Amino acid sequence: MKIIGFVVMIGVLCGCGRPTTAPGGGFGMPIKLAETDYPIDVFYENQPTNRAYTALGEVKVEKEVPLDNRQTKGGRMIYRGNDEDQKRALLDQLIVEAVAKGAHALVNVKYKYYTGKDYQGFLMQGTAVKYGN
């Protein structure tokens, strides 16, 4: 039984390691959530934009939260995962920061997930831009 579990785990890990196509083309982690309409355009890592723009600056949002009960057992992490609610909250905050800078769009948006012994961390960053030269 342990061997079957190990083989399944290797298959999942290898399957997750392949490049995925981001929304609109390009490779990267597809992080657009549930067909949401955003008040500004959002272009993810490696997703091209055809409009000329001027960079206004980097925007970054980071959050760490404790592991929940379903992720631990006996003081050990048994489950780790990318939380779609956290992604949505981070992207919402990133958009608020970009709009405050006067941005028309976010480009090169990246999402990272990491864990520690007792917490999981989420980081989303991108470049706020204004269309035109």
CORLIN-V299673 format. One record per pair of residues at least 24 apart in sequence whose C-alpha atoms are under 8 Angstrom apart, sorted by the first residue. I is the first residue (numbers start at 1). J is the second residue. If there is no record, write none. Layout:
i=<I | I>
j=<J | J>
This chain:
i=<22 | 22 | 23 | 29 | 31 | 31 | 33 | 33 | 39 | 40 | 40 | 40 | 40 | 40 | 40 | 41 | 41 | 41 | 42 | 42 | 42 | 42 | 43 | 43 | 43 | 43 | 43 | 44 | 44 | 44 | 44 | 45 | 45 | 45 | 45 | 46 | 47 | 51 | 51 | 52 | 52 | 52 | 53 | 53 | 53 | 53 | 53 | 54 | 54 | 54 | 54 | 54 | 55 | 55 | 55 | 55 | 56 | 56 | 56 | 56 | 56 | 56 | 57 | 57 | 57 | 58 | 58 | 58 | 58 | 59 | 59 | 59 | 59 | 59 | 59 | 59 | 60 | 60 | 60 | 60 | 60 | 61 | 61 | 61 | 61 | 61 | 61 | 62 | 62 | 62 | 62 | 62 | 63 | 63 | 63 | 64 | 64 | 64 | 64 | 65 | 65 | 65 | 66 | 66 | 66 | 67 | 67 | 67 | 76 | 77 | 80 | 82 | 86 | 87 | 87 | 90 | 90 | 90 | 91 | 94 | 94 | 94 | 98 | 98 | 101 | 102 | 103 | 103 | 103 | 104 | 104 | 104 | 104 | 105 | 105 | 105>
j=<46 | 47 | 47 | 111 | 87 | 111 | 84 | 88 | 95 | 95 | 99 | 103 | 104 | 105 | 106 | 104 | 105 | 106 | 105 | 106 | 107 | 109 | 105 | 106 | 107 | 108 | 109 | 107 | 108 | 109 | 110 | 107 | 108 | 109 | 110 | 108 | 108 | 131 | 132 | 131 | 132 | 133 | 129 | 130 | 131 | 132 | 133 | 129 | 130 | 131 | 132 | 133 | 127 | 128 | 129 | 130 | 101 | 103 | 127 | 128 | 129 | 130 | 127 | 128 | 129 | 125 | 126 | 127 | 128 | 94 | 97 | 98 | 125 | 126 | 127 | 128 | 94 | 123 | 124 | 125 | 126 | 90 | 93 | 94 | 123 | 124 | 125 | 90 | 121 | 122 | 123 | 124 | 121 | 122 | 123 | 119 | 120 | 121 | 122 | 119 | 120 | 121 | 118 | 119 | 120 | 118 | 119 | 120 | 117 | 117 | 115 | 113 | 122 | 111 | 122 | 122 | 123 | 124 | 124 | 124 | 125 | 126 | 128 | 129 | 128 | 130 | 128 | 129 | 130 | 128 | 129 | 130 | 131 | 129 | 130 | 131>
